[in-house]
């Protein structure tokens, strides 16, 4: 009961953080490979916005479940 409240609050905080400050990550992709020569490209990408919305939504659901079971 109490763990769902805490987990919900943590997920809500994480979702708001992801919305306000999106997470960036880089990926490497091999473009050309000829013998021992290899050319790679490094691209910086941003975590999609729907991930932040899903985390925020899951937090709201857990918070609601925790409050519903508490009363």
DSSP file (Angstrom, degrees, kcal/mol; ACC not computed):
  #  RESIDUE AA STRUCTURE BP1 BP2  ACC     N-H-->O    O-->H-N    N-H-->O    O-->H-N    TCO  KAPPA ALPHA  PHI   PSI    X-CA   Y-CA   Z-CA
    1    1 A X     >        0   0    0      0, 0.0     4,-1.0     0, 0.0    69,-0.1   0.000 360.0 360.0 360.0 -54.0    0.0    0.0    0.0
    2    2 A X  H  >  +     0   0    0      1,-0.2     4,-2.2     2,-0.2     5,-0.2   0.838 360.0  59.9 -74.2 -31.2    2.7    2.5    1.0
    3    3 A X  H  > S+     0   0    0      1,-0.2     4,-2.8     2,-0.2     5,-0.2   0.856 101.6  53.7 -65.9 -33.8    5.2    1.2   -1.5
    4    4 A X  H  > S+     0   0    0      2,-0.2     4,-2.2     1,-0.2    -1,-0.2   0.862 107.9  51.0 -69.1 -33.7    2.8    2.0   -4.4
    5    5 A X  H  X S+     0   0    0     -4,-1.0     4,-2.2     2,-0.2    -2,-0.2   0.939 113.9  43.6 -64.8 -46.4    2.5    5.6   -3.1
    6    6 A X  H  X S+     0   0    0     -4,-2.2     4,-2.4     2,-0.2    -2,-0.2   0.922 114.9  48.7 -66.2 -44.2    6.3    6.0   -2.9
    7    7 A X  H  X S+     0   0    0     -4,-2.8     4,-2.5     1,-0.2    -1,-0.2   0.892 111.0  51.7 -63.1 -38.7    6.8    4.3   -6.3
    8    8 A X  H  X S+     0   0    0     -4,-2.2     4,-2.3    -5,-0.2    -1,-0.2   0.915 110.3  47.6 -63.1 -43.8    4.2    6.6   -7.8
    9    9 A X  H  X S+     0   0    0     -4,-2.2     4,-2.3     2,-0.2    -2,-0.2   0.889 112.1  50.1 -65.3 -39.0    5.8    9.7   -6.5
   10   10 A X  H  X S+     0   0    0     -4,-2.4     4,-2.4     2,-0.2    -2,-0.2   0.922 112.2  47.3 -65.3 -43.5    9.2    8.6   -7.7
   11   11 A X  H  X S+     0   0    0     -4,-2.5     4,-2.6     2,-0.2    -2,-0.2   0.876 111.0  51.5 -67.1 -36.8    7.9    7.9  -11.2
   12   12 A X  H  X S+     0   0    0     -4,-2.3     4,-2.4     2,-0.2     5,-0.2   0.929 111.3  47.6 -63.8 -44.2    6.0   11.2  -11.3
   13   13 A X  H  X S+     0   0    0     -4,-2.3     4,-2.3     1,-0.2    -2,-0.2   0.909 113.2  48.4 -63.1 -41.7    9.2   13.0  -10.4
   14   14 A X  H  X S+     0   0    0     -4,-2.4     4,-2.5     2,-0.2    -2,-0.2   0.898 111.3  50.5 -66.0 -40.1   11.2   11.1  -13.0
   15   15 A X  H  X S+     0   0    0     -4,-2.6     4,-1.8     2,-0.2    -2,-0.2   0.907 111.2  47.3 -64.3 -42.4    8.5   11.8  -15.6
   16   16 A X  H  X S+     0   0    0     -4,-2.4     4,-2.4     2,-0.2     5,-0.2   0.908 112.2  50.9 -65.2 -41.4    8.6   15.5  -14.9
   17   17 A X  H  X S+     0   0    0     -4,-2.3     4,-2.9     1,-0.2    -2,-0.2   0.916 110.1  49.5 -61.4 -43.3   12.4   15.5  -15.0
   18   18 A X  H  < S+     0   0    0     -4,-2.5    -1,-0.2     1,-0.2    -2,-0.2   0.831 111.7  49.2 -66.6 -31.4   12.4   13.7  -18.4
   19   19 A X  H  < S+     0   0    0     -4,-1.8     3,-0.3    -5,-0.2    -2,-0.2   0.916 117.6  39.4 -71.9 -42.9    9.9   16.2  -19.8
   20   20 A X  H  < S+     0   0    0     -4,-2.4     2,-0.4     1,-0.3    -2,-0.2   0.867 131.1  24.4 -76.9 -37.0   11.8   19.3  -18.6
   21   21 A X  S  < S-     0   0    0     -4,-2.9    -1,-0.3    -5,-0.2    -2,-0.1  -0.779  83.9-149.4-131.3  87.4   15.4   18.0  -19.3
   22   22 A X        -     0   0    0     -2,-0.4     2,-0.4    -3,-0.3    -3,-0.1  -0.219  19.8-116.7 -59.7 145.4   15.3   15.3  -22.1
   23   23 A X        -     0   0    0     -5,-0.1    24,-2.8    25,-0.1     2,-0.4  -0.680  26.9-156.6 -86.2 133.1   18.0   12.6  -21.9
   24   24 A X  E     +A   46   0A   0     -2,-0.4     2,-0.3    22,-0.2    22,-0.2  -0.868  14.2 174.8-109.2 143.9   20.5   12.4  -24.8
   25   25 A X  E     -A   45   0A   0     20,-2.8    20,-3.8    -2,-0.4     2,-0.4  -0.969  21.2-130.3-142.4 158.3   22.5    9.4  -25.7
   26   26 A X  E     -A   44   0A   0     -2,-0.3     2,-0.4    18,-0.3    18,-0.2  -0.857  14.4-164.1-115.1 147.7   24.8    8.6  -28.6
   27   27 A X  E     -A   43   0A   0     16,-2.7    16,-2.8    -2,-0.4     2,-0.4  -0.953  10.0-144.4-126.1 147.5   24.9    5.7  -31.0
   28   28 A X  E     -A   42   0A   0     -2,-0.4     2,-0.4    14,-0.2    14,-0.2  -0.930  16.8-175.5-112.4 136.7   27.7    4.5  -33.3
   29   29 A X  E     -A   41   0A   0     12,-2.4    12,-2.7    -2,-0.4     2,-0.5  -0.997  25.9-126.1-134.7 131.9   27.0    3.0  -36.7
   30   30 A X  E     +A   40   0A   0     -2,-0.4    10,-0.3    10,-0.2     3,-0.1  -0.649  29.7 174.0 -77.5 124.5   29.4    1.5  -39.1
   31   31 A X  E     +     0   0A   0      8,-3.0     2,-0.4    -2,-0.5     9,-0.2   0.868  64.3  14.7 -98.1 -48.9   29.0    3.2  -42.5
   32   32 A X  E     -A   39   0A   0      7,-1.4     7,-3.0     2,-0.0     2,-0.4  -0.991  56.6-178.3-133.1 137.3   31.8    1.8  -44.6
   33   33 A X  E     +A   38   0A   0     -2,-0.4     2,-0.5     5,-0.2     5,-0.2  -0.908   9.6 165.3-138.0 109.5   34.0   -1.2  -44.1
   34   34 A X  E >   -A   37   0A   0      3,-2.3     3,-2.3    -2,-0.4     2,-0.3  -0.916  66.6 -59.0-124.9 102.9   36.7   -2.0  -46.6
   35   35 A X  T 3  S-     0   0    0     -2,-0.5     0, 0.0     1,-0.3     0, 0.0  -0.463 122.1 -13.5  64.2-123.0   39.3   -4.5  -45.4
   36   36 A X  T 3  S+     0   0    0     -2,-0.3     2,-0.4    -3,-0.1    -1,-0.3   0.527 119.3  95.5 -89.2  -5.6   40.9   -3.1  -42.3
   37   37 A X  E <   +A   34   0A   0     -3,-2.3    -3,-2.3     2,-0.0     2,-0.4  -0.712  50.6 174.5 -86.9 132.0   39.4    0.4  -43.0
   38   38 A X  E     -A   33   0A   0     -2,-0.4     2,-0.5    -5,-0.2    -5,-0.2  -0.986  16.5-160.3-141.3 128.6   36.2    1.2  -41.2
   39   39 A X  E     -A   32   0A   0     -7,-3.0    -8,-3.0    -2,-0.4    -7,-1.4  -0.929  15.3-174.0-108.8 129.0   34.3    4.5  -41.1
   40   40 A X  E     -A   30   0A   0     -2,-0.5     2,-0.4   -10,-0.3   -10,-0.2  -0.881  14.6-146.8-122.2 154.8   31.8    5.0  -38.3
   41   41 A X  E     -A   29   0A   0    -12,-2.7   -12,-2.4    -2,-0.3     2,-0.6  -0.976   6.8-153.9-120.8 132.1   29.3    7.7  -37.6
   42   42 A X  E     -A   28   0A   0     -2,-0.4     2,-0.4   -14,-0.2   -14,-0.2  -0.930  15.3-171.6-107.0 123.3   28.4    8.8  -34.0
   43   43 A X  E     -A   27   0A   0    -16,-2.8   -16,-2.7    -2,-0.6     2,-0.6  -0.929  17.2-140.9-117.0 137.2   24.9   10.3  -33.7
   44   44 A X  E     -A   26   0A   0     -2,-0.4     2,-0.3   -18,-0.2   -18,-0.3  -0.854  27.7-176.6 -95.6 127.1   23.4   12.0  -30.6
   45   45 A X  E     -A   25   0A   0    -20,-3.8   -20,-2.8    -2,-0.6     2,-0.4  -0.833  19.4-130.6-123.4 160.0   19.8   11.1  -30.1
   46   46 A X  E     -A   24   0A   0     -2,-0.3   -22,-0.2   -22,-0.2     2,-0.1  -0.874  30.7-105.1-110.9 142.2   17.2   12.2  -27.6
   47   47 A X        -     0   0    0    -24,-2.8     5,-0.1    -2,-0.4   -24,-0.1  -0.450  51.0-101.5 -60.6 131.8   14.9    9.9  -25.7
   48   48 A X    >>  -     0   0    0     -2,-0.1     3,-1.0     1,-0.1     4,-0.8  -0.194  22.0-124.3 -59.7 149.5   11.4   10.1  -27.3
   49   49 A X  H 3> S+     0   0    0      1,-0.2     4,-1.9     2,-0.2     3,-0.2   0.773 106.0  66.9 -65.4 -28.0    8.8   12.3  -25.5
   50   50 A X  H 3> S+     0   0    0      1,-0.2     4,-2.3     2,-0.2    -1,-0.2   0.789  93.5  60.7 -67.2 -24.6    6.3    9.4  -25.2
   51   51 A X  H <> S+     0   0    0     -3,-1.0     4,-2.3     2,-0.2    -1,-0.2   0.931 105.2  47.1 -66.3 -44.0    8.7    7.7  -22.8
   52   52 A X  H  X S+     0   0    0     -4,-0.8     4,-2.4     1,-0.2    -2,-0.2   0.899 112.8  50.1 -62.4 -40.7    8.5   10.6  -20.4
   53   53 A X  H  X S+     0   0    0     -4,-1.9     4,-2.6     2,-0.2    -1,-0.2   0.879 110.1  50.0 -65.3 -37.6    4.7   10.6  -20.8
   54   54 A X  H  X S+     0   0    0     -4,-2.3     4,-2.4     2,-0.2    -2,-0.2   0.900 111.4  48.1 -68.0 -40.3    4.5    6.9  -20.1
   55   55 A X  H  X S+     0   0    0     -4,-2.3     4,-2.0     2,-0.2   -40,-0.2   0.921 113.9  47.1 -64.9 -43.6    6.6    7.2  -17.0
   56   56 A X  H  X S+     0   0    0     -4,-2.4     4,-2.1     2,-0.2    -2,-0.2   0.918 112.8  49.3 -63.5 -43.9    4.5   10.1  -15.7
   57   57 A X  H  X S+     0   0    0     -4,-2.6     4,-2.3     1,-0.2    -2,-0.2   0.893 109.7  51.0 -63.3 -40.9    1.3    8.2  -16.5
   58   58 A X  H  X S+     0   0    0     -4,-2.4     4,-2.6     1,-0.2    -1,-0.2   0.882 109.5  51.7 -64.4 -37.3    2.5    5.1  -14.7
   59   59 A X  H  X S+     0   0    0     -4,-2.0     4,-2.4     2,-0.2    -2,-0.2   0.905 109.2  49.1 -65.1 -41.1    3.3    7.2  -11.7
   60   60 A X  H  X S+     0   0    0     -4,-2.1     4,-2.4     2,-0.2    -2,-0.2   0.904 111.8  49.3 -64.6 -41.0   -0.1    8.8  -11.6
   61   61 A X  H  X S+     0   0    0     -4,-2.3     4,-2.5     2,-0.2    -2,-0.2   0.935 112.5  46.9 -64.5 -45.7   -1.7    5.3  -11.9
   62   62 A X  H  X S+     0   0    0     -4,-2.6     4,-2.5     1,-0.2    -2,-0.2   0.893 112.1  50.6 -63.9 -38.5    0.4    4.0   -9.0
   63   63 A X  H  X S+     0   0    0     -4,-2.4     4,-2.3     2,-0.2    -1,-0.2   0.919 111.3  48.5 -64.3 -42.3   -0.3    7.0   -6.9
   64   64 A X  H  X S+     0   0    0     -4,-2.4     4,-2.4     2,-0.2    -2,-0.2   0.900 111.5  49.3 -63.4 -41.1   -4.0    6.6   -7.5
   65   65 A X  H  X S+     0   0    0     -4,-2.5     4,-2.4     2,-0.2     5,-0.2   0.914 111.5  49.7 -64.6 -42.4   -3.9    2.9   -6.7
   66   66 A X  H  X S+     0   0    0     -4,-2.5     4,-1.2     1,-0.2    -2,-0.2   0.887 113.6  44.8 -64.6 -38.8   -2.0    3.7   -3.5
   67   67 A X  H  X S+     0   0    0     -4,-2.3     4,-1.3     2,-0.2    -1,-0.2   0.863 112.7  51.8 -71.9 -35.5   -4.5    6.3   -2.4
   68   68 A X  H  < S+     0   0    0     -4,-2.4    -2,-0.2     1,-0.2     3,-0.2   0.914 112.2  44.8 -67.5 -42.7   -7.5    4.2   -3.3
   69   69 A X  H  < S+     0   0    0     -4,-2.4    -1,-0.2     1,-0.2    -2,-0.2   0.775 107.8  60.3 -72.5 -25.7   -6.3    1.2   -1.3
   70   70 A X  H  <        0   0    0     -4,-1.2    -1,-0.2    -5,-0.2    -2,-0.2   0.860 360.0 360.0 -71.6 -35.0   -5.4    3.4    1.7
   71   71 A X     <        0   0    0     -4,-1.3    -1,-0.2    -3,-0.2    -2,-0.2   0.474 360.0 360.0 -89.1 360.0   -8.9    4.7    2.2
